[in-house]
Amino acid sequence: MNGKMGNKELMEHLLHVAVRFQKVNIAGLIEGLSHNEIGTLEMIGRFMLNCPGAKGIFVTDLAKCRGSSPPAVSRTLRSLEEKGLIGRKTDTNDRRNTYVFLTKEGLKKREEIAKNMELLGTGVMARMGTEKTEMLIKLWGELENIIVEEAENLSAQNKKSRRS
């Protein structure tokens, strides 16, 4: 980029890069798992590491953490269960609640994911350098906050105009 792009061109370029970034095939690093399955395994595993005495994470809590609807999380969990990577149990204290946990195979798969993500991160860091990576993280965080605020403002404006 030469620094001479207009605002419209910059906006289009930013959106194009964001879409390309979103399409990065992380799932391609782990054969047989979708992006959602990888994220769900990671979240269950992280919960189990942070709460060593816990039997697992409640499905409702997992859905909240993933920011997904319960039916979407249920589909992902069903697939992970069919692959033998998670197990489900009904909470003995409240039979309305079900919790999920990683099986031995699920733990192995999570380790494989972690190893691949570390290799990916190491490769990116080696090419980007520490200073650029730190700057990117700072700027990406600022961008995310701005986008969230602008989206909320636009949504509120749209609601007002529909009522009028």
C-alpha positions as CSV (number, residue, x, y, z in Angstrom):
1,M,0.0,0.0,0.0
2,N,1.3,3.4,-0.9
3,G,-0.6,5.5,1.7
4,K,-2.6,7.3,-1.0
5,M,-5.8,5.2,-0.9
6,G,-9.0,7.1,-0.3
7,N,-11.3,6.2,2.6
8,K,-13.6,4.1,0.4
9,E,-10.6,2.1,-1.0
10,L,-9.2,1.6,2.5
11,M,-12.5,0.4,3.8
12,E,-12.9,-2.1,0.9
13,H,-9.3,-3.3,1.4
14,L,-9.8,-3.7,5.2
15,L,-13.0,-5.7,4.6
16,H,-11.3,-7.9,1.9
17,V,-8.4,-8.7,4.3
18,A,-10.9,-9.5,7.1
19,V,-12.8,-11.9,4.9
20,R,-9.6,-13.6,3.8
21,F,-8.5,-13.9,7.4
22,Q,-11.8,-15.4,8.3
23,K,-11.4,-18.0,5.6
24,V,-8.1,-19.3,6.8
25,N,-8.6,-23.0,7.0
26,I,-7.4,-23.8,10.5
27,A,-9.5,-27.0,10.3
28,G,-7.2,-28.1,7.5
29,L,-4.5,-28.6,10.1
30,I,-6.5,-31.3,11.9
31,E,-7.9,-33.9,9.6
32,G,-11.5,-34.9,10.2
33,L,-12.6,-31.9,12.3
34,S,-14.5,-28.8,11.5
35,H,-13.5,-25.3,12.7
36,N,-16.5,-25.5,15.2
37,E,-15.4,-28.9,16.4
38,I,-11.8,-27.7,17.0
39,G,-13.1,-24.7,18.9
40,T,-15.5,-26.7,21.0
41,L,-12.8,-29.3,21.9
42,E,-10.4,-26.5,22.9
43,M,-13.1,-24.9,25.1
44,I,-14.0,-28.1,26.8
45,G,-10.3,-29.0,27.4
46,R,-9.5,-25.5,28.7
47,F,-12.4,-25.7,31.1
48,M,-11.2,-29.1,32.4
49,L,-7.7,-27.8,32.8
50,N,-8.8,-24.7,34.7
51,C,-11.3,-26.6,36.9
52,P,-9.4,-29.9,37.7
53,G,-12.1,-31.2,40.1
54,A,-14.9,-30.7,37.6
55,K,-16.5,-33.6,35.8
56,G,-16.9,-31.5,32.7
57,I,-18.6,-28.4,31.5
58,F,-22.4,-28.0,31.3
59,V,-23.8,-27.9,27.8
60,T,-25.6,-24.6,28.5
61,D,-22.4,-23.0,29.8
62,L,-20.5,-24.2,26.7
63,A,-23.1,-22.7,24.4
64,K,-22.8,-19.3,26.3
65,C,-19.0,-19.4,26.1
66,R,-19.1,-20.3,22.4
67,G,-21.6,-17.6,21.7
68,S,-23.6,-20.2,19.8
69,S,-27.2,-21.3,20.0
70,P,-27.8,-24.5,22.0
71,P,-29.0,-26.4,18.9
72,A,-25.8,-25.5,17.0
73,V,-23.7,-26.6,20.0
74,S,-25.7,-29.8,20.3
75,R,-25.0,-30.7,16.6
76,T,-21.3,-30.1,17.2
77,L,-21.3,-32.2,20.4
78,R,-23.2,-35.0,18.6
79,S,-20.5,-35.1,15.9
80,L,-17.7,-35.1,18.5
81,E,-19.4,-37.8,20.5
82,E,-19.8,-39.9,17.3
83,K,-16.1,-39.5,16.7
84,G,-15.4,-40.7,20.3
85,L,-13.8,-37.4,21.3
86,I,-16.2,-36.4,24.1
87,G,-18.6,-38.1,26.5
88,R,-21.8,-36.8,28.1
89,K,-23.2,-37.4,31.5
90,T,-26.4,-36.3,33.3
91,D,-25.7,-34.2,36.4
92,T,-26.8,-36.4,39.4
93,N,-27.6,-33.2,41.4
94,D,-29.9,-31.8,38.7
95,R,-31.0,-34.3,36.0
96,R,-32.0,-31.4,33.7
97,N,-28.3,-30.6,33.2
98,T,-25.9,-32.5,31.1
99,Y,-22.2,-32.0,31.1
100,V,-19.6,-33.0,28.5
101,F,-16.0,-34.0,28.9
102,L,-13.0,-35.1,26.8
103,T,-12.4,-38.8,26.4
104,K,-8.9,-40.2,26.1
105,E,-9.1,-39.8,22.4
106,G,-10.4,-36.3,22.8
107,L,-7.4,-35.4,25.0
108,K,-5.1,-36.8,22.4
109,K,-6.8,-34.8,19.6
110,R,-6.7,-31.7,21.7
111,E,-2.9,-32.2,22.2
112,E,-2.5,-32.6,18.4
113,I,-4.5,-29.4,17.9
114,A,-2.3,-27.5,20.5
115,K,0.9,-28.8,18.9
116,N,-0.3,-27.7,15.4
117,M,-1.4,-24.3,16.6
118,E,1.9,-23.8,18.4
119,L,3.8,-24.6,15.2
120,L,1.5,-22.3,13.2
121,G,2.0,-19.5,15.8
122,T,5.8,-20.0,15.8
123,G,6.0,-19.8,12.0
124,V,3.9,-16.7,11.9
125,M,5.9,-15.1,14.7
126,A,9.2,-15.9,12.9
127,R,8.0,-14.2,9.8
128,M,6.3,-11.3,11.4
129,G,8.7,-10.6,14.2
130,T,7.8,-9.7,17.8
131,E,7.4,-5.9,17.3
132,K,5.0,-6.2,14.3
133,T,3.0,-9.0,16.0
134,E,2.6,-6.9,19.2
135,M,1.5,-3.9,17.1
136,L,-0.9,-6.1,15.2
137,I,-2.5,-7.5,18.3
138,K,-2.9,-4.0,19.8
139,L,-4.4,-2.6,16.5
140,W,-6.6,-5.6,16.0
141,G,-8.0,-5.2,19.5
142,E,-8.7,-1.5,18.9
143,L,-10.3,-2.4,15.6
144,E,-12.5,-5.0,17.2
145,N,-13.7,-2.5,19.9
146,I,-14.5,0.1,17.3
147,I,-16.4,-2.3,15.0
148,V,-18.4,-3.6,18.0
149,E,-19.3,0.0,19.0
150,E,-20.1,1.1,15.5
151,A,-22.3,-2.0,14.9
152,E,-24.1,-1.3,18.2
153,N,-24.6,2.4,17.2
154,L,-25.8,1.5,13.7
155,S,-28.2,-1.2,15.1
156,A,-29.7,1.3,17.6
157,Q,-30.1,3.9,14.8
158,N,-31.8,1.3,12.5
159,K,-34.2,0.4,15.3
160,K,-35.1,4.0,15.9
161,S,-35.7,4.6,12.2
162,R,-37.9,1.6,11.9
163,R,-40.1,2.8,14.8
164,S,-40.5,6.2,13.2
